[in-house]
């Protein structure tokens, strides 16, 4: 890796285990290409500081490629060669490797908004449609996911009213088995994630105060080298609350859940899997009319109203 020091999860080609991404300097590109040729589980590559000559990029076919260089001409030559070879390519014109953009490009994360609940403790209304600052509650949540940096955002729903409230702003997945519990919605969301998605952030549709800064903080922590497979928001002295980011390596355990189980059942009693980080925003969820009344006071500009 030379003197390139980027603390990105799975960045190194020093024999990582399982699926991984790689960041390599242009002068070390030959060694990087050798690694890629021998490891089919290297999913994406970033080249920082491009060499003068474009080498044979065929080992990168089927993988994502990110180019970083301050020279527009070199960027163009590399990008055009990659595009002709059918390689998915993105480029950043910068003389210095920008950590956040590199990490986001190498480790894309999808957002899964769980919005298929029945609002059993909120009489007379579907709580996800309750008005907060002129917007249905569920829309605050998926906007937090998309604006917080999720590459793909899906909303799991069971009622047409929730579908109409989203109004084409996010990818919708209908869960016909929502009555069986949360696990069915988690399965539906994970199965909807695109193949390149490396992690999923699970958000509850009744947490309108989470906000995009919360999601961005979680993604930043999860993408750091050395972070555990799951990252959640700290709550209280020793507890944690959703949203929670789950690496793809944990998905099989989540997919095996049944009933009203969720990520907490996978992570309970296994501190080696979970990092808990402080984050802005509030993870309060809304279950009762009193909960809603408390939240409304934080959105004072418009008079709230309940949708039928």
N, C-alpha and C positions, 0 to 999 in steps of 0.2 A: 504493500500500500504506500510505500514511500513516506513522504511528509504530509500526506493528505489525511487530516484528522476530522472526520465527520461522525458525530455520535448518532448514527442512524441504525435502527434495529436491523440486524442481518446484513450489514453493508459489506462485510469482508469476504474475500474469496479464500480465506484460510480454512478450507474444509468445514464449512458450516453444515449442520444437520438439517435435513428437510428443505422445504421451499424457502427461497431467500432472494434478496435483491443484492446488487453489487454496485459499488461506486469505485471507479478506477481513474487514475490520471492517464492522459493521452500517452505519456511516455511509457506507461506500464500496460498499454492496451494489448500487446501480443500475449502477455501472461494472462490477462483477463480473458481473451478470446480462447486460449487453451482451456481455461477453467470452464467456460461456457460450453465448449465442445464436449467436455467430459461429464458435465452435470446438467441433465435435462430439467432439474428442479430449480435452476436459476431463472427466475421469472422475468426480471427486468434489470437493466443495466444503465448506469449513468456514466458518461465519459466527461471528465472535467479537464479543460485545456487540451484541445484537439491537436493531433500531430499534423504536420504539413501535408502528408499524403494520406489519402483515404485507403485503408486496407480492405481486404476482402471481408465484407460484413455478413456474408451468408450464415455464419453461426448464430446470428441474431434473429434470423427469420423465426417468427412465432413468439418472439419476446418483445417487451416494450423497451424502447431506447430513448434516453434523455441525453441531449447534448448541451454542454455548457462551455461557452467560450466568448471572449470579448471581441473576436474578429468576425465580422458579418460574413466575409467571403468564405472563411473556413466553415462556418455554420451552414451556409447555403450549400457548399459542395458536399458536406457530409449528409445533410438532410436530403438533398436530391438523390444521392446514391442510395440512401436507405429507403426512400419512397419507391424508387425504381425496383428495388428488391422485394417490395411488399412488406417492409418492416414498419410497425407502428412507431412513429417518432414524434418527439416534442423537443423544442429547443429553447434555451434561455441565453440571451446575449448579456453576459456578465463576465468580468475578468476574475471575480472571486465566487466560489461556490455558495449560493444562498441556501442555508440549511433548510429553512421551512419549505421552500418550493421543491428542493431535491427530495426531501422526505415525503412530501405529499405526492409527488409524481411516482416515486418508487413504491410507496405503500398506500395505495388508494383504499379508502374506507367508505363503506355504505352505511346509510342510516335506516333503521327500521322503527317506524312509529307504530306502536301497538294501540289500535283504535277500534277494537272489535268487542269491547266489553259491553255489558248490559245496563250499567248505571243503576244497580239494584238499590243503592242507598241514597239515590237522588230522585225522590218521588216526582212523577209528573213530567220528567224531561230526560232527554239524552244529554248527559252532562258535557260531552265533548262539543256540543253545539252552543253551549252557554256563551253569551257575548262578553268579551273582554276588550275594551277599547275599540268597539265596533267590529271586532273580528272573532269568529268562532274559536273557541279554545284550542281545538285540534290544529288549526292553522298556525297558531303561535309555535306549536311544537315542531311541525315539519319545516317551518321557516327557520327555526333554530338549527335544525340538522343541515339543511341545504346551505344556509349562510355561514354556518360554523365550519364548513370545509368538506362535507360529505360529497363524494363523487357520484353517488347514486342514492336517492331517497325513495323509499317505498312506504306506503301507508296501508296497514292491514285493517280491513274493515269488514263489518257484517251487516250494516244497515245502510239502505240507500240514502238516508238523510246525511250520513257522514260522507258518503261518496259525493253528494252534491255540494257539501261544504268545501271539499277539496277543490272541486271545479277545475280539474285538469292541471292543477299546479304541481302535482307529484304523481309518481307511478302508484297505481292502486292495485292491491291484491285482495281479492275476495276470499274470506275464510268461512266456508260452509260449516266448519266444525268448531266455530267459536264457542258454542255452548259447552264444549268439553273442557274448556279452561285455557289458560295463557299459553301452555306448551304448544298447542296447535297453531297459534298465531306466530310464535317464534319459529316453528318449523316452516310455515308459509313464507315468512320473511327471509330466512336464510336460504331457502331454495330459490328465491327470486333474485338473489345477489348475482351479479355478473361474474364470470370466471376470473377476471383480473382483480376483484375485490379481495384484499388481504385481511380485513378486519371489519366488524360490524358494530356500530354503536346502537344500543337498544334504548329507545326513549318511550316513555309512557305518554299516551295522548292526553292525560289529565295533569301534566306538569307544565303549565304555560309560563312559569317564571324561570325556567331553566336558561333559556337564551343562547344565542350563538356563541357568546364568549365562553360559556361553560363547555360547549361541545368542542370548540377550538382548543381549549386548555387540555381536555382529555385526549384529543388526538395528538397534540404536541407531546404530552407525557408518554403516550403509548408508542410513539415512533422513536423515542430516544433509545439508543443502544443500552442494553441491560435491563430494560423494563420487563415486567412480567407479562404473561399472555393476556391478562385482563386489567383494566384500569377503570376505577369508579370514583365518584364524588364522595369526599369524606363527609360524615354527618355525625355530630355528637363526639363523645370521647373516643370510642373505638369502632363506631359503625360506619356503614357506607350506604349510599342510595343511588338509584339510577339517575342519570344515564350511566351505562357501563359499556366499555369497548371490549369486544371479545375477538381475539385472534382466530383466524381460520382453524388453527390446530385444536381449538376447543369446540368447534361447531358440532362435531360428531357426538359429543357428550350432550349438547343441548338438543340435538335432533332426536336423541333417545328418550327425552323427557316425555311424560304424559300427564294429563290432568291439569291442575292449576299450578304446576311447578314452573320455575323460571331459572334465570342465571344464578340466583341465590342458592339454589339446590346444588348446582355444579360447583360453586365456589366455597360453600360453607365448610369450615374446618380445614381449608387448604390455603393457608396464607402464602404458600410458595407460588400460587397462581395469580394473586391479586395485589396490585398497587392501589393505594387509596390516596388521592391528591386533593388539596383544597382547590376550589374553583369559584369564580364569581357566579351570580345567579342564585336561585333558591330551588331546591328539589321538592318543595311542597307539592303534594298531589291533592286533588279535589275529589272528595268522596261524598260529602254531605252539604246541605244548604249552608251550614255554618262555615265550612271550609270555603265555599264560594264567596260568602259575604266578606271574609277576611281578604281574599285575593282581590275582590272588586275595589277595595280601598286603595290598592296600588295602581289602579287604572281609573283615575278620577275624572278624566276629561269628558267622557261621554256617559250618559245614563245607560247602565246595562239593562238588557232585556233578555228574557228567555225565549228561545225559539220553540215553536210547538213541536 
